[in-house]
Amino acid sequence: WRGYQERFVAPRALENRQRWIPTTQASYTQMRRSKDWYWRLPKAIAVATTPNEVLEAWIRFRHKLPKRTYHYFKVLRRLTEVGGCDPTDWRLKFITSRLHAIHRKVLNIPRLMKYYAQLHVTSEMEHLTRFSYKMLPKYSPSQLVLMAHAFGIARLQDKKLFAEVARIVEPRLLEVSPTDLVRLAQAFASTDICHYTFLCQVSAQTQVRVQQASEGTAPPGSCPTFGQLSELAEAFARVKLQDYSFFEMCSVQAERLLAQGLPGPTPEALAR
């Protein structure tokens, strides 16, 4: 201790006697740093152009809580937009495992069903189905069609769900757009559910709209195009629905298009 030098500087008496009281509110800088993931995460998801970048953006902020439902919808939608990923990827399983716990809180179940179907996460679709039965009467026809379309994409057969969708949509077929009519028929065809009573109602509604369009009394945007008629005919053929009046109408439409044909390649809808 011979070479010891005292470097302690005694504080002033007032500072030395004050009691330390921790503050209950963070400073502006600290608060901003703790909340900046609310805009950094959506920005990172939006900037990502590959599935790997989307998943890495989520993993980077995996510890930030609480995550809201719209955060999961954003990342799943972006994954489908960039082409999807391997359903066995641990990062996708990490996202779906956190979303699994709040399935009962999701309001827009049809949209989530479609994301799961496009990403081939069938196990989560089966778990989410149990919460959808009570919500079916509260959904609009377009949402019900979207749910059936999701099952058609994933090729999952749920006869109870499709029967409920058919029961609710049948009296409101006038509200269904031509695109949704095609999706509905394709969903039944993809899942091999032969609900001929409902499909005949879809066929009759389509024929009524075509008849109204020929008379000039159809509302704008309500009449299906010939391409949509051909897709409906293909869906009816897959479920072996023998609706002669519908196919006769399609043949008349095809004959008119052939008679009025222009030089060039045959349109895909007419070739089908």
Stockholm file with secondary structure:
# STOCKHOLM 1.0

chainA/1-272         WRGYQERFVAPRALENRQRWIPTTQASYTQMRRSKDWYWRLPKAIAVATTPNEVLEAWIRFRHKLPKRTYHYFKVLRRLTEVGGCDPTDWRLKFITSRLHAIHRKVLNIPRLMKYYAQLHVTSEMEHLTRFSYKMLPKYSPSQLVLMAHAFGIARLQDKKLFAEVARIVEPRLLEVSPTDLVRLAQAFASTDICHYTFLCQVSAQTQVRVQQASEGTAPPGSCPTFGQLSELAEAFARVKLQDYSFFEMCSVQAERLLAQGLPGPTPEALAR
#=GR chainA/1-272 SS CTTCCCCCCCCCHHHHHCCCCCCSSCCHHHHHHHHTHHHHHHHHHHHCCSHHHHHHHHHHTTTCCCCCHHHHHHHHHHHHHTTCCCTTCHHHHHHHHHHHTTGGGCSCHHHHHHHHHHTTCHHHHHHHHTTTTTTGGGSCHHHHHHHHHHHHHHTCCCHHHHHHHHHHHGGGGGGSCHHHHHHHHHHHHHTTCCCHHHHHHHHHHHHHHHHHHHHTCSCTTCSCCHHHHHHHHHHHHHTTCCCHHHHHHHHHHHHHHHHTCCSSSCCHHHHC
#=GC SS_cons         CTTCCCCCCCCCHHHHHCCCCCCSSCCHHHHHHHHTHHHHHHHHHHHCCSHHHHHHHHHHTTTCCCCCHHHHHHHHHHHHHTTCCCTTCHHHHHHHHHHHTTGGGCSCHHHHHHHHHHTTCHHHHHHHHTTTTTTGGGSCHHHHHHHHHHHHHHTCCCHHHHHHHHHHHGGGGGGSCHHHHHHHHHHHHHTTCCCHHHHHHHHHHHHHHHHHHHHTCSCTTCSCCHHHHHHHHHHHHHTTCCCHHHHHHHHHHHHHHHHTCCSSSCCHHHHC
//
